[in-house]
Amino acid sequence: MLCMDQDFLISAKPDLQKARAAWLASLADERRLSTLTVDAYERDTRQFLQFLTGHCGEAPGLSDIAELRPADLRAFLAFRRGRGAGARTLGRGLAGVRSFLRDLERRGLVNAAAAAALKAPRAPRSLPKPLTAADARKVASGEGQMAEEPWIAARNAAVFTLLYGAGLRISEALGLLAGQAGELRQGALRIAGKGGKTRLVPVLPVSAAAVAEYQRLCPYHLEAGSPLFRGARGGALQPAIIQREMKRMRSALNLPETATPHALRHSFATHLLGRGGDLRAIQELLGHASLSTTQVYTGVDTARLLEIYDASHPRA
């Protein structure tokens, strides 16, 4: 294998360049993937072809791709790892390469068996970082808000209360329609989560009251089919606004850097589990497709218990 310390100006022969360009165009035009996703796939496959240029000693063409072996892909992963890429980065890069090779296979240009046979590196599962119950209550309270406009402070409190009190993702909270306020008053929300999976989420009275207070103060007419939460100019509230507000609160309330809107969802699950909540029930409330995704919170609770043990036990 040739050493590759620099990127090559030409990393593919014309036939492969044309096939790759067609694939990238189809991702945007036919599959409607986001610009960020298409950019990531472009970068992943560009890095792969540049590696192959050094690996093969010349720019590869479709015939070279057709002859790829699992050993070639393992060499690519080893090369990227040598440049400092972690398991998650390697896994995402391999996913982009696989998608490209599967597209070439569908068009009868190559055989993608080599990519299918290779397992992605297993990324270490990091534990979620919830807030303490006291900090979560501060963030979700009306008194803890930083906004000067009363209706914006009430809006932020309502959003944070739904993230912590109902375990919603930020996209789910901001995707609520004004007409769903009736569901809130009745104590439950029907949420369309990831993959179009719908779940029924209980709503605490304090969350319903926070949303009602926001509605009372909101200067905009909230029609049933329009977004419930509005930005300062009346448009749909964007996640970046809530993320920025949480950043302000981190400084004012002396919260850890890990305090993010999504950390409130982690806090919801962890605090329920710590109070004896059933893991299966928490899985349903969070909308996790697999119980293994929810089980990570048992690690958080165990870690917390060990910290208490170390701090309190006379023999620790």
Residue, then its C-alpha position, 0 to 999 in steps of 0.5 A: m500500500l502506498c503512503m498517502d499524506q496528501d489529497f489527490l487532485i484527481s481521485a477517480k477516473p471519468d466513469l467513476q466520477k460520472a457515476r458518483a455525481a449521478w448518485l449525489a444528485s439522486l440523493a438530493d433530487e429523488r431521496r430528498l435528503s438534507t443538504l448536510t447529509v448530502d455534503a457528508y456523503e460527498r465528503d465520505t466518498r471523496q475521502f474513500l476515493q482519495f484513499l484508493t488512489g494511494h492504495c491502488g497507485e492510480a485513480p480508480g475507475l468502476s473496474d477497480i471498484a468492482e474488484l474491491r475486497p473486504a481487506d481494501l475496506r478494512a485498510f481504508l478504515a485503518f487509514r482513517r483511524g490513523r488520521g485520528a477518526g473515532a469509531r462514530t466517524l468511521g461508522r458514518g464514513l463507511a455508511g456513506v461508502r456503502s450507500f454509494l456502492r449499493d447504488l452502483e450495484r443497483r445499476g449493475l455496475v459493481n458488486a457491493a458484497a465487500a462492503a456488505a460483509l464488513k462490520a462497522p466499528r462499534a462506537p463506545r456508548s457514552l452515558p447520557k448526562p442528565l441534570t439534577a432534579a433541582d437544576a431541571r426544575k429551575v430550567a423548567s420554571g417560569e422564575g428561571q427564565m432569562a427573557e425580558e419579554p413576559w410572553i417569551a419567558a412564558r414560551n421558553a418555560a412551557v417548552f422546557t417543561l414539556l422537555y423535562g415533564a413529558g420527555l419530548r425531543i425538542s423537535e417534537a415539542l416545537g412541532l406541536l400545533a396550536g390545536q393540540a392545546g386541548e389534548l394538553r388540558q386533557g392530560a395527554l399528547r399524541i406525539a409523532g416521533k422518529g420513523g413516524k411512530t406515534r405514542l401517547v404521552p401523559v402531560l403533567p398539570v404543571s406542563a399544561a398550566a405552563v403552556a396555557e400561560y404562554q397562550r394567554l400572553c402570546p401576542y399572535h393568533l394561534e390558529a388550530g393548524s398553525p405552530l403552537f410555539r412562535g418566534a419573536r416575529g410570529g414564525a415557527l419557533q426554531p430549535a436554535i432559539i431554545q438552544r441559545e436560551m439554554k446556553r444563557m441559563r447555563s451561565a446564569l444558573n451555574l449549570p454544567e456545560t452538558a445542560t442542553p435542551h436534550a439533557l432535559r429529556h435524559s433527566f426525565a428518563t433518569h429521574l423516572l427510573g430513579r423513582g422506581g419507574d418501569l423500564r418498558a414504560i419509560q421506553e414507551l414514553l420516550g418513543h424508543a424502538s428498542l429497549s436496549t436504547t432505553q437501558v442506557y439509563t440504568g447505567v446512569d442510575t448505577a453511576r449515580l448510586l456509586e457516587i453516593y456510595d463513595a461519598s457516604h460510606p465510611r469505608a469508601 
